[in-house]
Amino acid sequence: MAYRYLGRREYSRQELTRKLQQRGVETATAEAVVGELDAEGLVSDERFTESFVRSRVSRMYGPLKIRAQLRQKGVGDDLIAVKLASLEDIWPDLALSWVRKRAGEPFDRKEKARLYRSGMNRGFPHDIMMRALDRFEAGT
């Protein structure tokens, strides 16, 4: 059963354990199976995190949302910090691209506030959203 899940996509250790438990596998058995799969290199939190982050960045999610989703999937804070820190330079440009895609006419205070709230909900920090909105307004 675990092989079938892993054949479809990457899973974190905790997520796969939970999935097996939902299918009626006892907790100790599920943990043992996931431990063996980890030892064989078939399940990897690092590989899962890399894939997950890449997927969320392509959907224009910000670092705060990605961090929260990875925590829900059971990925450790240290691994999350390393993966997100490696992408530190892309967040301002990603936020600006997202603003360009979503901005409506006219670009007034009301539209700017709407985009700010929406960007915050997508996981972009305050300073990055404000910079992206200012850059968009300035036309750069």
N, CA, C and O atoms as CSV, one atom per row, in Angstrom:
chain,resi,resn,atom,element,x,y,z
A,1,MET,N,N,0.826,-1.184,0.000
A,1,MET,CA,C,0.000,0.000,0.000
A,1,MET,C,C,0.877,1.257,0.000
A,1,MET,O,O,0.601,2.205,-0.736
A,2,ALA,N,N,1.923,1.267,0.818
A,2,ALA,CA,C,2.806,2.431,0.899
A,2,ALA,C,C,3.523,2.655,-0.429
A,2,ALA,O,O,3.719,3.799,-0.840
A,3,TYR,N,N,3.917,1.575,-1.104
A,3,TYR,CA,C,4.579,1.705,-2.400
A,3,TYR,C,C,3.657,2.371,-3.417
A,3,TYR,O,O,4.096,3.180,-4.235
A,4,ARG,N,N,2.398,2.027,-3.355
A,4,ARG,CA,C,1.422,2.607,-4.284
A,4,ARG,C,C,1.318,4.121,-4.069
A,4,ARG,O,O,1.277,4.886,-5.033
A,5,TYR,N,N,1.276,4.547,-2.814
A,5,TYR,CA,C,1.217,5.979,-2.523
A,5,TYR,C,C,2.465,6.689,-3.042
A,5,TYR,O,O,2.377,7.744,-3.669
A,6,LEU,N,N,3.625,6.099,-2.773
A,6,LEU,CA,C,4.882,6.722,-3.182
A,6,LEU,C,C,5.059,6.715,-4.697
A,6,LEU,O,O,5.825,7.514,-5.234
A,7,GLY,N,N,4.367,5.834,-5.377
A,7,GLY,CA,C,4.427,5.806,-6.836
A,7,GLY,C,C,3.725,6.989,-7.470
A,7,GLY,O,O,3.989,7.330,-8.623
A,8,ARG,N,N,2.843,7.606,-6.729
A,8,ARG,CA,C,2.077,8.740,-7.262
A,8,ARG,C,C,2.770,10.072,-7.034
A,8,ARG,O,O,2.810,10.914,-7.932
A,9,ARG,N,N,3.320,10.273,-5.831
A,9,ARG,CA,C,3.983,11.535,-5.492
A,9,ARG,C,C,4.844,11.332,-4.251
A,9,ARG,O,O,4.804,10.278,-3.616
A,10,GLU,N,N,5.620,12.354,-3.919
A,10,GLU,CA,C,6.435,12.328,-2.705
A,10,GLU,C,C,5.549,12.563,-1.478
A,10,GLU,O,O,4.556,13.288,-1.547
A,11,TYR,N,N,5.915,11.951,-0.375
A,11,TYR,CA,C,5.237,12.150,0.904
A,11,TYR,C,C,6.281,12.425,1.970
A,11,TYR,O,O,7.407,11.936,1.885
A,12,SER,N,N,5.908,13.211,2.978
A,12,SER,CA,C,6.767,13.349,4.153
A,12,SER,C,C,6.561,12.094,5.002
A,12,SER,O,O,5.580,11.370,4.832
A,13,ARG,N,N,7.490,11.851,5.908
A,13,ARG,CA,C,7.370,10.668,6.769
A,13,ARG,C,C,6.055,10.693,7.547
A,13,ARG,O,O,5.326,9.702,7.590
A,14,GLN,N,N,5.763,11.843,8.162
A,14,GLN,CA,C,4.556,11.948,8.987
A,14,GLN,C,C,3.296,11.801,8.144
A,14,GLN,O,O,2.336,11.149,8.557
A,15,GLU,N,N,3.302,12.400,6.976
A,15,GLU,CA,C,2.129,12.343,6.101
A,15,GLU,C,C,1.850,10.901,5.653
A,15,GLU,O,O,0.699,10.465,5.634
A,16,LEU,N,N,2.903,10.170,5.297
A,16,LEU,CA,C,2.723,8.777,4.872
A,16,LEU,C,C,2.267,7.907,6.043
A,16,LEU,O,O,1.413,7.037,5.872
A,17,THR,N,N,2.825,8.134,7.221
A,17,THR,CA,C,2.399,7.392,8.412
A,17,THR,C,C,0.918,7.627,8.679
A,17,THR,O,O,0.168,6.684,8.931
A,18,ARG,N,N,0.505,8.880,8.625
A,18,ARG,CA,C,-0.897,9.232,8.839
A,18,ARG,C,C,-1.806,8.571,7.794
A,18,ARG,O,O,-2.879,8.066,8.123
A,19,LYS,N,N,-1.368,8.582,6.548
A,19,LYS,CA,C,-2.155,7.998,5.456
A,19,LYS,C,C,-2.340,6.490,5.682
A,19,LYS,O,O,-3.429,5.955,5.473
A,20,LEU,N,N,-1.287,5.822,6.104
A,20,LEU,CA,C,-1.383,4.386,6.382
A,20,LEU,C,C,-2.320,4.120,7.559
A,20,LEU,O,O,-3.095,3.164,7.534
A,21,GLN,N,N,-2.249,4.960,8.584
A,21,GLN,CA,C,-3.136,4.799,9.738
A,21,GLN,C,C,-4.593,4.993,9.340
A,21,GLN,O,O,-5.472,4.297,9.847
A,22,GLN,N,N,-4.851,5.925,8.445
A,22,GLN,CA,C,-6.224,6.146,7.977
A,22,GLN,C,C,-6.760,4.932,7.233
A,22,GLN,O,O,-7.971,4.713,7.180
A,23,ARG,N,N,-5.865,4.152,6.664
A,23,ARG,CA,C,-6.267,2.940,5.941
A,23,ARG,C,C,-6.342,1.711,6.846
A,23,ARG,O,O,-6.512,0.590,6.367
A,24,GLY,N,N,-6.213,1.929,8.156
A,24,GLY,CA,C,-6.397,0.837,9.100
A,24,GLY,C,C,-5.130,0.168,9.583
A,24,GLY,O,O,-5.204,-0.807,10.329
A,25,VAL,N,N,-3.973,0.657,9.183
A,25,VAL,CA,C,-2.710,0.089,9.642
A,25,VAL,C,C,-2.433,0.624,11.047
A,25,VAL,O,O,-2.587,1.818,11.304
A,26,GLU,N,N,-2.024,-0.265,11.950
A,26,GLU,CA,C,-1.732,0.150,13.321
A,26,GLU,C,C,-0.562,1.129,13.348
A,26,GLU,O,O,0.308,1.102,12.477
A,27,THR,N,N,-0.555,1.987,14.352
A,27,THR,CA,C,0.448,3.045,14.447
A,27,THR,C,C,1.867,2.489,14.439
A,27,THR,O,O,2.711,2.969,13.682
A,28,ALA,N,N,2.138,1.502,15.256
A,28,ALA,CA,C,3.488,0.935,15.337
A,28,ALA,C,C,3.910,0.327,14.003
A,28,ALA,O,O,5.058,0.481,13.585
A,29,THR,N,N,2.998,-0.356,13.342
A,29,THR,CA,C,3.297,-0.970,12.047
A,29,THR,C,C,3.559,0.102,10.996
A,29,THR,O,O,4.500,-0.008,10.210
A,30,ALA,N,N,2.728,1.134,10.985
A,30,ALA,CA,C,2.895,2.220,10.012
A,30,ALA,C,C,4.245,2.905,10.204
A,30,ALA,O,O,4.942,3.199,9.232
A,31,GLU,N,N,4.612,3.159,11.457
A,31,GLU,CA,C,5.893,3.806,11.731
A,31,GLU,C,C,7.062,2.916,11.325
A,31,GLU,O,O,8.067,3.406,10.810
A,32,ALA,N,N,6.935,1.613,11.553
A,32,ALA,CA,C,7.991,0.678,11.161
A,32,ALA,C,C,8.143,0.627,9.642
A,32,ALA,O,O,9.260,0.627,9.125
A,33,VAL,N,N,7.024,0.585,8.935
A,33,VAL,CA,C,7.059,0.547,7.469
A,33,VAL,C,C,7.706,1.817,6.924
A,33,VAL,O,O,8.561,1.754,6.040
A,34,VAL,N,N,7.303,2.954,7.446
A,34,VAL,CA,C,7.862,4.227,6.977
A,34,VAL,C,C,9.349,4.308,7.322
A,34,VAL,O,O,10.134,4.843,6.539
A,35,GLY,N,N,9.739,3.790,8.469
A,35,GLY,CA,C,11.154,3.748,8.837
A,35,GLY,C,C,11.971,2.917,7.863
A,35,GLY,O,O,13.074,3.309,7.480
A,36,GLU,N,N,11.435,1.772,7.460
A,36,GLU,CA,C,12.124,0.924,6.476
A,36,GLU,C,C,12.204,1.619,5.117
A,36,GLU,O,O,13.236,1.567,4.449
A,37,LEU,N,N,11.131,2.257,4.719
A,37,LEU,CA,C,11.127,2.974,3.439
A,37,LEU,C,C,12.128,4.125,3.453
A,37,LEU,O,O,12.762,4.422,2.441
A,38,ASP,N,N,12.262,4.767,4.608
A,38,ASP,CA,C,13.238,5.841,4.752
A,38,ASP,C,C,14.652,5.281,4.642
A,38,ASP,O,O,15.502,5.866,3.971
A,39,ALA,N,N,14.904,4.160,5.294
A,39,ALA,CA,C,16.221,3.528,5.242
A,39,ALA,C,C,16.582,3.115,3.813
A,39,ALA,O,O,17.752,3.150,3.430
A,40,GLU,N,N,15.579,2.726,3.033
A,40,GLU,CA,C,15.802,2.334,1.634
A,40,GLU,C,C,15.890,3.543,0.707
A,40,GLU,O,O,16.199,3.401,-0.476
A,41,GLY,N,N,15.619,4.725,1.241
A,41,GLY,CA,C,15.669,5.938,0.432
A,41,GLY,C,C,14.426,6.177,-0.400
A,41,GLY,O,O,14.445,6.985,-1.329
A,42,LEU,N,N,13.348,5.487,-0.078
A,42,LEU,CA,C,12.116,5.628,-0.856
A,42,LEU,C,C,11.219,6.749,-0.350
A,42,LEU,O,O,10.390,7.272,-1.094
A,43,VAL,N,N,11.384,7.113,0.903
A,43,VAL,CA,C,10.658,8.261,1.447
A,43,VAL,C,C,11.699,9.184,2.075
A,43,VAL,O,O,12.571,8.739,2.822
A,44,SER,N,N,11.595,10.464,1.764
A,44,SER,CA,C,12.587,11.424,2.233
A,44,SER,C,C,11.910,12.764,2.477
A,44,SER,O,O,11.307,13.342,1.572
A,45,ASP,N,N,12.014,13.252,3.707
A,45,ASP,CA,C,11.446,14.567,4.016
A,45,ASP,C,C,12.126,15.658,3.191
A,45,ASP,O,O,11.483,16.623,2.779
A,46,GLU,N,N,13.422,15.500,2.954
A,46,GLU,CA,C,14.148,16.509,2.181
A,46,GLU,C,C,13.657,16.545,0.732
A,46,GLU,O,O,13.412,17.620,0.184
A,47,ARG,N,N,13.516,15.393,0.125
A,47,ARG,CA,C,13.027,15.322,-1.260
A,47,ARG,C,C,11.588,15.830,-1.351
A,47,ARG,O,O,11.231,16.552,-2.282
A,48,PHE,N,N,10.770,15.443,-0.371
A,48,PHE,CA,C,9.386,15.912,-0.332
A,48,PHE,C,C,9.338,17.435,-0.229
A,48,PHE,O,O,8.583,18.090,-0.948
A,49,THR,N,N,10.149,17.989,0.671
A,49,THR,CA,C,10.161,19.434,0.880
A,49,THR,C,C,10.583,20.161,-0.385
A,49,THR,O,O,9.975,21.164,-0.760
A,50,GLU,N,N,11.611,19.667,-1.039
A,50,GLU,CA,C,12.078,20.276,-2.290
A,50,GLU,C,C,10.967,20.288,-3.336
A,50,GLU,O,O,10.726,21.310,-3.979
A,51,SER,N,N,10.305,19.173,-3.501
A,51,SER,CA,C,9.217,19.059,-4.477
A,51,SER,C,C,8.045,19.962,-4.104
A,51,SER,O,O,7.477,20.638,-4.961
A,52,PHE,N,N,7.689,19.968,-2.834
A,52,PHE,CA,C,6.558,20.758,-2.357
A,52,PHE,C,C,6.813,22.251,-2.541
A,52,PHE,O,O,5.939,22.984,-3.005
A,53,VAL,N,N,8.006,22.695,-2.178
A,53,VAL,CA,C,8.346,24.114,-2.307
A,53,VAL,C,C,8.325,24.521,-3.776
A,53,VAL,O,O,7.775,25.566,-4.124
A,54,ARG,N,N,8.916,23.708,-4.631
A,54,ARG,CA,C,8.925,24.009,-6.066
A,54,ARG,C,C,7.499,24.132,-6.601
A,54,ARG,O,O,7.201,25.031,-7.387
A,55,SER,N,N,6.625,23.228,-6.172
A,55,SER,CA,C,5.228,23.251,-6.603
A,55,SER,C,C,4.527,24.523,-6.142
A,55,SER,O,O,3.805,25.148,-6.920
A,56,ARG,N,N,4.729,24.907,-4.902
A,56,ARG,CA,C,4.048,26.086,-4.361
A,56,ARG,C,C,4.599,27.380,-4.943
A,56,ARG,O,O,3.846,28.332,-5.150
A,57,VAL,N,N,5.880,27.429,-5.205
A,57,VAL,CA,C,6.464,28.619,-5.833
A,57,VAL,C,C,5.891,28.786,-7.237
A,57,VAL,O,O,5.600,29.906,-7.656
A,58,SER,N,N,5.728,27.697,-7.960
A,58,SER,CA,C,5.166,27.795,-9.314
A,58,SER,C,C,3.720,28.278,-9.285
A,58,SER,O,O,3.227,28.825,-10.271
A,59,ARG,N,N,3.038,28.078,-8.159
A,59,ARG,CA,C,1.663,28.572,-7.996
A,59,ARG,C,C,1.625,29.955,-7.351
A,59,ARG,O,O,0.557,30.466,-7.014
A,60,MET,N,N,2.795,30.549,-7.186
A,60,MET,CA,C,2.954,31.902,-6.641
A,60,MET,C,C,2.488,32.035,-5.192
A,60,MET,O,O,1.808,32.999,-4.840
A,61,TYR,N,N,2.850,31.074,-4.364
A,61,TYR,CA,C,2.616,31.187,-2.927
A,61,TYR,C,C,3.856,31.775,-2.274
A,61,TYR,O,O,4.975,31.554,-2.739
A,62,GLY,N,N,3.655,32.524,-1.197
A,62,GLY,CA,C,4.750,33.145,-0.472
A,62,GLY,C,C,5.339,32.223,0.584
A,62,GLY,O,O,4.796,31.152,0.855
A,63,PRO,N,N,6.452,32.640,1.181
A,63,PRO,CA,C,7.163,31.790,2.134
A,63,PRO,C,C,6.383,31.477,3.408
A,63,PRO,O,O,6.543,30.395,3.973
A,64,LEU,N,N,5.550,32.395,3.867
A,64,LEU,CA,C,4.806,32.145,5.108
A,64,LEU,C,C,3.773,31.040,4.914
A,64,LEU,O,O,3.610,30.184,5.783
A,65,LYS,N,N,3.090,31.052,3.800
A,65,LYS,CA,C,2.080,30.029,3.503
A,65,LYS,C,C,2.756,28.670,3.296
A,65,LYS,O,O,2.277,27.649,3.789
A,66,ILE,N,N,3.865,28.669,2.567
A,66,ILE,CA,C,4.588,27.420,2.313
A,66,ILE,C,C,5.079,26.830,3.629
A,66,ILE,O,O,4.961,25.627,3.858
A,67,ARG,N,N,5.631,27.683,4.496
A,67,ARG,CA,C,6.118,27.216,5.804
A,67,ARG,C,C,4.983,26.573,6.610
A,67,ARG,O,O,5.158,25.501,7.189
A,68,ALA,N,N,3.828,27.230,6.645
A,68,ALA,CA,C,2.688,26.706,7.405
A,68,ALA,C,C,2.215,25.372,6.833
A,68,ALA,O,O,1.900,24.451,7.587
A,69,GLN,N,N,2.164,25.265,5.519
A,69,GLN,CA,C,1.711,24.017,4.899
A,69,GLN,C,C,2.702,22.885,5.153
A,69,GLN,O,O,2.292,21.748,5.391
A,70,LEU,N,N,3.992,23.180,5.105
A,70,LEU,CA,C,4.992,22.145,5.374
A,70,LEU,C,C,4.928,21.677,6.827
A,70,LEU,O,O,5.093,20.489,7.105
A,71,ARG,N,N,4.691,22.595,7.743
A,71,ARG,CA,C,4.535,22.202,9.152
A,71,ARG,C,C,3.353,21.258,9.318
A,71,ARG,O,O,3.431,20.283,10.065
A,72,GLN,N,N,2.251,21.551,8.618
A,72,GLN,CA,C,1.081,20.671,8.679
A,72,GLN,C,C,1.410,19.279,8.162
A,72,GLN,O,O,0.827,18.292,8.613
A,73,LYS,N,N,2.333,19.195,7.225
A,73,LYS,CA,C,2.708,17.909,6.641
A,73,LYS,C,C,3.747,17.185,7.489
A,73,LYS,O,O,4.147,16.068,7.164
A,74,GLY,N,N,4.189,17.821,8.583
A,74,GLY,CA,C,5.102,17.165,9.506
A,74,GLY,C,C,6.574,17.353,9.201
A,74,GLY,O,O,7.404,16.595,9.704
A,75,VAL,N,N,6.918,18.331,8.398
A,75,VAL,CA,C,8.320,18.592,8.077
A,75,VAL,C,C,8.922,19.447,9.191
A,75,VAL,O,O,8.276,20.369,9.690
A,76,GLY,N,N,10.148,19.140,9.576
A,76,GLY,CA,C,10.820,19.855,10.658
A,76,GLY,C,C,11.168,21.292,10.302
A,76,GLY,O,O,11.423,21.615,9.142
A,77,ASP,N,N,11.176,22.151,11.319
A,77,ASP,CA,C,11.449,23.576,11.117
A,77,ASP,C,C,12.837,23.837,10.537
A,77,ASP,O,O,13.009,24.759,9.740
A,78,ASP,N,N,13.829,23.032,10.928
A,78,ASP,CA,C,15.187,23.236,10.411
A,78,ASP,C,C,15.241,23.027,8.905
A,78,ASP,O,O,15.837,23.826,8.184
A,79,LEU,N,N,14.623,21.961,8.434
A,79,LEU,CA,C,14.607,21.661,7.003
A,79,LEU,C,C,13.833,22.730,6.235
A,79,LEU,O,O,14.244,23.146,5.152
A,80,ILE,N,N,12.718,23.167,6.798
A,80,ILE,CA,C,11.923,24.221,6.160
A,80,ILE,C,C,12.757,25.492,6.037
A,80,ILE,O,O,12.781,26.125,4.982
A,81,ALA,N,N,13.437,25.861,7.116
A,81,ALA,CA,C,14.241,27.089,7.112
A,81,ALA,C,C,15.333,27.034,6.049
A,81,ALA,O,O,15.578,28.023,5.358
A,82,VAL,N,N,15.984,25.893,5.915
A,82,VAL,CA,C,17.055,25.751,4.923
A,82,VAL,C,C,16.505,25.897,3.510
A,82,VAL,O,O,17.072,26.622,2.692
A,83,LYS,N,N,15.412,25.215,3.224
A,83,LYS,CA,C,14.837,25.257,1.868
A,83,LYS,C,C,14.324,26.647,1.519
A,83,LYS,O,O,14.534,27.116,0.400
A,84,LEU,N,N,13.657,27.312,2.452
A,84,LEU,CA,C,13.125,28.643,2.162
A,84,LEU,C,C,14.234,29.692,2.098
A,84,LEU,O,O,14.143,30.642,1.321
A,85,ALA,N,N,15.280,29.527,2.908
A,85,ALA,CA,C,16.397,30.474,2.874
A,85,ALA,C,C,17.119,30.410,1.532
A,85,ALA,O,O,17.644,31.419,1.062
A,86,SER,N,N,17.148,29.241,0.919
A,86,SER,CA,C,17.816,29.118,-0.377
A,86,SER,C,C,17.067,29.870,-1.477
A,86,SER,O,O,17.617,30.111,-2.551
A,87,LEU,N,N,15.817,30.240,-1.210
A,87,LEU,CA,C,15.003,30.957,-2.193
A,87,LEU,C,C,14.755,32.410,-1.801
A,87,LEU,O,O,13.892,33.071,-2.378
A,88,GLU,N,N,15.497,32.901,-0.837
A,88,GLU,CA,C,15.276,34.243,-0.287
A,88,GLU,C,C,15.218,35.324,-1.365
A,88,GLU,O,O,14.446,36.275,-1.245
A,89,ASP,N,N,16.019,35.188,-2.406
A,89,ASP,CA,C,16.099,36.217,-3.446
A,89,ASP,C,C,14.886,36.263,-4.367
A,89,ASP,O,O,14.652,37.287,-5.010
A,90,ILE,N,N,14.111,35.192,-4.450
A,90,ILE,CA,C,13.016,35.166,-5.430
A,90,ILE,C,C,11.720,35.781,-4.918
A,90,ILE,O,O,10.864,36.139,-5.727
A,91,TRP,N,N,11.543,35.918,-3.609
A,91,TRP,CA,C,10.250,36.348,-3.070
A,91,TRP,C,C,9.803,37.718,-3.564
A,91,TRP,O,O,8.637,37.865,-3.931
A,92,PRO,N,N,10.680,38.742,-3.592
A,92,PRO,CA,C,10.217,40.046,-4.095
A,92,PRO,C,C,9.746,39.993,-5.554
A,92,PRO,O,O,8.718,40.575,-5.897
A,93,ASP,N,N,10.493,39.301,-6.400
A,93,ASP,CA,C,10.100,39.197,-7.811
A,93,ASP,C,C,8.848,38.352,-7.984
A,93,ASP,O,O,8.012,38.645,-8.838
A,94,LEU,N,N,8.718,37.312,-7.183
A,94,LEU,CA,C,7.518,36.473,-7.256
A,94,LEU,C,C,6.282,37.271,-6.836
A,94,LEU,O,O,5.228,37.167,-7.463
A,95,ALA,N,N,6.417,38.060,-5.781
A,95,ALA,CA,C,5.295,38.896,-5.331
A,95,ALA,C,C,4.929,39.921,-6.397
A,95,ALA,O,O,3.747,40.166,-6.637
A,96,LEU,N,N,5.922,40.518,-7.036
A,96,LEU,CA,C,5.653,41.488,-8.099
A,96,LEU,C,C,4.959,40.814,-9.283
A,96,LEU,O,O,4.021,41.376,-9.848
A,97,SER,N,N,5.403,39.635,-9.658
A,97,SER,CA,C,4.746,38.892,-10.747
A,97,SER,C,C,3.301,38.591,-10.393
A,97,SER,O,O,2.407,38.704,-11.233
A,98,TRP,N,N,3.080,38.210,-9.148
A,98,TRP,CA,C,1.715,37.912,-8.706
A,98,TRP,C,C,0.845,39.168,-8.767
A,98,TRP,O,O,-0.303,39.104,-9.207
A,99,VAL,N,N,1.385,40.312,-8.327
A,99,VAL,CA,C,0.637,41.577,-8.372
A,99,VAL,C,C,0.302,41.931,-9.817
A,99,VAL,O,O,-0.828,42.321,-10.114
A,100,ARG,N,N,1.266,41.800,-10.707
A,100,ARG,CA,C,1.018,42.107,-12.125
A,100,ARG,C,C,-0.099,41.240,-12.692
A,100,ARG,O,O,-0.916,41.700,-13.490
A,101,LYS,N,N,-0.122,40.005,-12.277
A,101,LYS,CA,C,-1.135,39.070,-12.783
A,101,LYS,C,C,-2.528,39.401,-12.245
A,101,LYS,O,O,-3.523,39.217,-12.947
A,102,ARG,N,N,-2.601,39.881,-11.018
A,102,ARG,CA,C,-3.887,40.084,-10.346
A,102,ARG,C,C,-4.420,41.515,-10.356
A,102,ARG,O,O,-5.596,41.736,-10.068
A,103,ALA,N,N,-3.576,42.479,-10.683
A,103,ALA,CA,C,-3.982,43.886,-10.574
A,103,ALA,C,C,-5.083,44.225,-11.573
A,103,ALA,O,O,-5.034,43.844,-12.743
A,104,GLY,N,N,-6.070,44.947,-11.076
A,104,GLY,CA,C,-7.168,45.396,-11.919
A,104,GLY,C,C,-7.081,46.890,-12.176
A,104,GLY,O,O,-6.205,47.579,-11.653
A,105,GLU,N,N,-7.978,47.360,-12.965
A,105,GLU,CA,C,-8.053,48.797,-13.273
A,105,GLU,C,C,-9.228,49.396,-12.527
A,105,GLU,O,O,-10.240,48.712,-12.381
A,106,PRO,N,N,-9.164,50.581,-12.062
A,106,PRO,CA,C,-7.960,51.402,-11.936
A,106,PRO,C,C,-7.138,50.951,-10.730
A,106,PRO,O,O,-7.668,50.330,-9.808
A,107,PHE,N,N,-5.860,51.260,-10.741
A,107,PHE,CA,C,-4.997,50.899,-9.620
A,107,PHE,C,C,-5.012,52.051,-8.617
A,107,PHE,O,O,-4.126,52.906,-8.612
A,108,ASP,N,N,-6.025,52.052,-7.780
A,108,ASP,CA,C,-6.183,53.092,-6.768
A,108,ASP,C,C,-5.922,52.503,-5.382
A,108,ASP,O,O,-5.478,51.362,-5.258
A,109,ARG,N,N,-6.203,53.292,-4.340
A,109,ARG,CA,C,-5.961,52.814,-2.968
A,109,ARG,C,C,-6.775,51.576,-2.648
A,109,ARG,O,O,-6.292,50.671,-1.969
A,110,LYS,N,N,-8.000,51.529,-3.129
A,110,LYS,CA,C,-8.869,50.385,-2.851
A,110,LYS,C,C,-8.303,49.110,-3.482
A,110,LYS,O,O,-8.283,48.054,-2.850
A,111,GLU,N,N,-7.851,49.213,-4.713
A,111,GLU,CA,C,-7.258,48.063,-5.407
A,111,GLU,C,C,-5.950,47.650,-4.743
A,111,GLU,O,O,-5.662,46.460,-4.610
A,112,LYS,N,N,-5.167,48.627,-4.331
A,112,LYS,CA,C,-3.901,48.339,-3.653
A,112,LYS,C,C,-4.161,47.603,-2.339
A,112,LYS,O,O,-3.453,46.651,-2.009
A,113,ALA,N,N,-5.167,48.039,-1.595
A,113,ALA,CA,C,-5.513,47.383,-0.327
A,113,ALA,C,C,-6.008,45.960,-0.571
A,113,ALA,O,O,-5.674,45.046,0.183
A,114,ARG,N,N,-6.800,45.772,-1.622
A,114,ARG,CA,C,-7.308,44.437,-1.955
A,114,ARG,C,C,-6.149,43.496,-2.299
A,114,ARG,O,O,-6.097,42.360,-1.827
A,115,LEU,N,N,-5.231,43.983,-3.123
A,115,LEU,CA,C,-4.071,43.170,-3.498
A,115,LEU,C,C,-3.184,42.880,-2.291
A,115,LEU,O,O,-2.645,41.781,-2.167
A,116,TYR,N,N,-3.030,43.853,-1.408
A,116,TYR,CA,C,-2.224,43.652,-0.201
A,116,TYR,C,C,-2.811,42.522,0.646
A,116,TYR,O,O,-2.096,41.604,1.048
A,117,ARG,N,N,-4.105,42.593,0.911
A,117,ARG,CA,C,-4.762,41.553,1.724
A,117,ARG,C,C,-4.646,40.183,1.052
A,117,ARG,O,O,-4.340,39.182,1.699
A,118,SER,N,N,-4.890,40.164,-0.227
A,118,SER,CA,C,-4.831,38.907,-0.956
A,118,SER,C,C,-3.408,38.335,-0.959
A,118,SER,O,O,-3.219,37.128,-0.811
A,119,GLY,N,N,-2.421,39.199,-1.127
A,119,GLY,CA,C,-1.025,38.762,-1.106
A,119,GLY,C,C,-0.607,38.245,0.255
A,119,GLY,O,O,0.154,37.283,0.357
A,120,MET,N,N,-1.105,38.885,1.295
A,120,MET,CA,C,-0.820,38.410,2.649
A,120,MET,C,C,-1.437,37.030,2.857
A,120,MET,O,O,-0.827,36.167,3.488
A,121,ASN,N,N,-2.635,36.819,2.335
A,121,ASN,CA,C,-3.280,35.506,2.437
A,121,ASN,C,C,-2.526,34.438,1.655
A,121,ASN,O,O,-2.609,33.257,1.990
A,122,ARG,N,N,-1.803,34.830,0.631
A,122,ARG,CA,C,-1.007,33.890,-0.154
A,122,ARG,C,C,0.341,33.604,0.501
A,122,ARG,O,O,1.101,32.764,0.018
A,123,GLY,N,N,0.641,34.301,1.602
A,123,GLY,CA,C,1.845,33.985,2.354
A,123,GLY,C,C,3.027,34.902,2.126
A,123,GLY,O,O,4.150,34.558,2.494
A,124,PHE,N,N,2.802,36.062,1.527
A,124,PHE,CA,C,3.905,37.008,1.364
A,124,PHE,C,C,3.978,37.905,2.598
A,124,PHE,O,O,2.947,38.387,3.068
A,125,PRO,N,N,5.179,38.137,3.129
A,125,PRO,CA,C,5.332,39.024,4.280
A,125,PRO,C,C,4.970,40.470,3.930
A,125,PRO,O,O,4.984,40.861,2.763
A,126,HIS,N,N,4.651,41.242,4.946
A,126,HIS,CA,C,4.237,42.639,4.784
A,126,HIS,C,C,5.223,43.446,3.940
A,126,HIS,O,O,4.830,44.096,2.971
A,127,ASP,N,N,6.511,43.402,4.312
A,127,ASP,CA,C,7.489,44.239,3.612
A,127,ASP,C,C,7.625,43.867,2.140
A,127,ASP,O,O,7.782,44.745,1.291
A,128,ILE,N,N,7.567,42.594,1.833
A,128,ILE,CA,C,7.671,42.156,0.438
A,128,ILE,C,C,6.442,42.589,-0.352
A,128,ILE,O,O,6.563,43.019,-1.499
A,129,MET,N,N,5.260,42.478,0.252
A,129,MET,CA,C,4.039,42.908,-0.447
A,129,MET,C,C,4.047,44.409,-0.686
A,129,MET,O,O,3.685,44.864,-1.771
A,130,MET,N,N,4.453,45.177,0.306
A,130,MET,CA,C,4.475,46.631,0.144
A,130,MET,C,C,5.460,47.038,-0.951
A,130,MET,O,O,5.162,47.911,-1.767
A,131,ARG,N,N,6.634,46.402,-0.965
A,131,ARG,CA,C,7.615,46.704,-2.010
A,131,ARG,C,C,7.084,46.331,-3.391
A,131,ARG,O,O,7.263,47.083,-4.350
A,132,ALA,N,N,6.432,45.176,-3.496
A,132,ALA,CA,C,5.887,44.735,-4.786
A,132,ALA,C,C,4.810,45.698,-5.272
A,132,ALA,O,O,4.777,46.053,-6.450
A,133,LEU,N,N,3.939,46.117,-4.373
A,133,LEU,CA,C,2.880,47.057,-4.754
A,133,LEU,C,C,3.458,48.416,-5.152
A,133,LEU,O,O,2.993,49.035,-6.109
A,134,ASP,N,N,4.464,48.874,-4.422
A,134,ASP,CA,C,5.105,50.148,-4.763
A,134,ASP,C,C,5.822,50.058,-6.110
A,134,ASP,O,O,5.754,50.983,-6.918
A,135,ARG,N,N,6.509,48.942,-6.345
A,135,ARG,CA,C,7.188,48.757,-7.635
A,135,ARG,C,C,6.178,48.702,-8.770
A,135,ARG,O,O,6.415,49.269,-9.837
A,136,PHE,N,N,5.062,48.029,-8.558
A,136,PHE,CA,C,4.031,47.957,-9.600
A,136,PHE,C,C,3.460,49.343,-9.885
A,136,PHE,O,O,3.266,49.724,-11.039
A,137,GLU,N,N,3.197,50.080,-8.825
A,137,GLU,CA,C,2.628,51.423,-8.969
A,137,GLU,C,C,3.601,52.358,-9.696
A,137,GLU,O,O,3.186,53.223,-10.467
A,138,ALA,N,N,4.898,52.171,-9.438
A,138,ALA,CA,C,5.922,52.996,-10.088
A,138,ALA,C,C,6.178,52.544,-11.525
A,138,ALA,O,O,6.807,53.257,-12.306
A,139,GLY,N,N,5.688,51.364,-11.862
A,139,GLY,CA,C,5.847,50.869,-13.225
A,139,GLY,C,C,7.133,50.123,-13.495
A,139,GLY,O,O,7.543,50.003,-14.649
A,140,THR,N,N,7.786,49.614,-12.446
A,140,THR,CA,C,9.025,48.859,-12.659
A,140,THR,C,C,8.816,47.390,-12.453
A,140,THR,O,O,9.756,46.607,-12.592
